[in-house]
Amino acid sequence: MNLLNNLKTGLKSLFQKQRVDRELNEELQSYLEASAAHKRSSGIDPKAARRLAKVEMGSQGSVKHRVWTSRWESNLDNLFADLRLGIRSLAKSPGFTLVALLSLALGIGANTAIFTLLNAILLRPLPVQNPQQLTLFGDGRAAGSTSTLPNGSWRLFSYPFFREFIQKQQSFSGIAAVNSIQFTIQSSIAGATYAPAHIDLVSGSYFSVLGISPFLGRAISEDDNKAAGAGPVAVASYGWFQRHFNGDPSALGKVVRIQSHDYTLVGVARPGFFGVTVGQSTDLWIPLSMEKEISPGWNGLDNKLFQSLLLIGRLKPGVTSDQANSATNLLFKQILRSDYVGATPSQKDLDSIQHASIDLTPAANGVSRLRRIFSLPLKILMTIVALVLLIACANIANMLLARGVARAREIAVRMAIGATRGRIVVQLLTESAVLAFTGAAIGVALAWKASAALLAMALPSPDPIPIDLTPGLPVLGFTLAVTVFTALLFGMIPAFKATRLELTPALKEGRGSAASTRSKLARSLIAGQIALSVLLLVAATLFLRSLINLTSIPTGFDKHNVLVFSMDSSIANLRQNDPDEIKSVQLQEQIESRVQTIPGVQSTSFAFFTFNDGMWGNDVLFQGIPRTQDNGGPVSFNNVGNGFFSTMNIPLIAGRTFNAHDTHASQQVAVINQTMAHRFFPTGSPIGRHFGMNDDPAHSNDIEVIGIVKDAKYGDLDEPTTMAAYFPCTQHTGFYGNFLIRFAPGTNSGQIIAQTRSLVAQINPNILITSVSSLEELVDRSIATQSLIARLSTFFGILAVFLASIGIYGLMSYSVARRTNEIGIRLALGAQTGTLLWMVLRETLTLLAIGLAVGVPITLASTSIIKSQLYELSPLDPIAIGSAIVIIAAMTVLAAWLPARRASKVDPMVALRCD
């Protein structure tokens, strides 16, 4: 109760200060009258009695101050007073305030923006129950061939393995299996509506293992996975449910059509849950028992070597990760030995089992290929923006030091009339805090917009990336910590320096010992800025040169004037209508020939893959050619249309490409690249020779080589040269989702896109065009990460040099202003302009030399960290280091030359009058 009364009284004192002050005056006056009356009763003269009472009480203002400072609310009142004074002080120096706020907004905003991305991609836990208990089997990447027993660490798993493992394991309270697919679905809302959707095939344990309760209806259960085809049900994400059913609970029981099969909507996941894969928003979850209905031709429910599932387990209470890892790998080898290699395993199979393993990975943050791609780049960018913020803090500290010297008389007066040093330091730190928090507020606003722009730069895509970039508590907490640290970093030393005054000189001249001691500290800050600028500019130059190296790599094809259409035939029922899939071949040929008639179109072709679109491959065996170290590697395969090589503009080296005679009934043929031809036939021609897939000699006569084409890039610009073979779509039937169009330069691509959409709709309205990109955009997307780092590091490197130049300019301007009288005397005595210029520049060149002497070794020791992010470039590249030194030296000299030149032109009479 006393605490509440004290709080109530304190708040009343703060918000009704005049009334409380009036009451205190009345109380003191009553005390004074009572004391005087007491003295008069002792026989003292009334006037003398009143005077003695005043002397005993002391100054009324002093008494009121002691009373006020004894209360807790006085501290809060002092804070408000310091804030008001700080704001007024900053308002009187708009130039300084604007420069400081801009520096802080850029520095704190950049840190917040990068941390927002880093948090969303790397740090944010899944919105599930106790995510720290989740463990991923492997790392989620593709495990390689599904036809042989894999070696090394397993990453994806088969359904039979999953079923056996969960029956025998003892370390996990539950294990869930998931396989992600993208399809076009038809819902039953307002007739037939089609839309692409991400679908996760999941085990019945999926929602229970993750601890996700449904928002509506029920989750998928083990009963839905008891037998193949037994679970035609679906659970929708909250977002998909809102988009398609407007949040209507009566949607439960409605039908969603996928691949010509109906699924009853039985539940809706709770808001905020989008699956376990970061950067991919799942729309629907359906049971794994429906795999054959989703993907006709797949046999994942029965094939022990069809590895397509991610496995996520929840550790039992008390079981450590090491214990689970040991038990998992022991059981894993037992299952491989008993179920995968038969009763009489070969030595090769035994070796595979011996070297096979499962690496358990913490899954609290979900599964993400983005984490593998952006982990190091985001950490590098985080380091870069932190260094930029340090430079900005050094700049502001220098400016505050100058302000402290200029305010020496003001501070001396305050100390002379009784203000303590600690009280003034607090007031100056409050002023720094006002700067820092205002800059942080502007920075957060910038970061809010910049984070989305950075994500778009890092992951350019026609569709938005489903990553939540809303600043949550971790981001706001990070920004708060950075802001407080920044305020203390640039405010503490200037505040203490400003209060270390010799009062008499300061009161007389307006400056104190800070004027003499500021020089070393200010110069140290400038040298530090130069050193950090060297590091940032060298890193920026390395990233920029690496990006230039990447973009200049020959791709082996012409990326200009080519459109790539992504087509979805999942609702066209091609497989169901024609088991031999001849209809899909005819449909593709019809689309190619009709689109070919559009004005400006030069060639067209379907393809399984284009660029950075994935690949499939295997070992091959040429008839009569022994396996060697050179030709023993895997070969990348692609199924393409007859016009593929002319559309991609991949030159033919020898033989021929595909034509109308290469049909389903004719000899199987292939076109191979130069590397494959050279490795298998270093001295001869492969034209007319035959090969087969895998190691079976009985199939080495299956496919005839009819042509050789130039090597090309298939997945990434920096990928090593690899063997590749192309097969005609007509012999490997199926509808391929990539459709390429090469058009004449100067042709309106928008018209071609519109006319192609119209023609495809006329030919078959169930073939949906889900996206359109240019081939050039696909190539650019493959180096989006490198481009992001190069662009941002270049921007921040230039910003660092600019901030350092401002600091040098400010220091030299201040130094020249302080030496105006000296310069006037020198001019009056006949000093030459060049001599004065050199006098000022010499000081700057000394700082430059110190900064370079410190910065270059630090740079040489640090750049090895970014070696993996550079392409065909040494982290000790002399051009990068030399360019950075030249740029920084030029900017430093220019920043110092301007005030030096101004000093050399001063009028001696004016200068002599200055003090």
Disulfide bonds with the S-S distance in Angstrom:
none
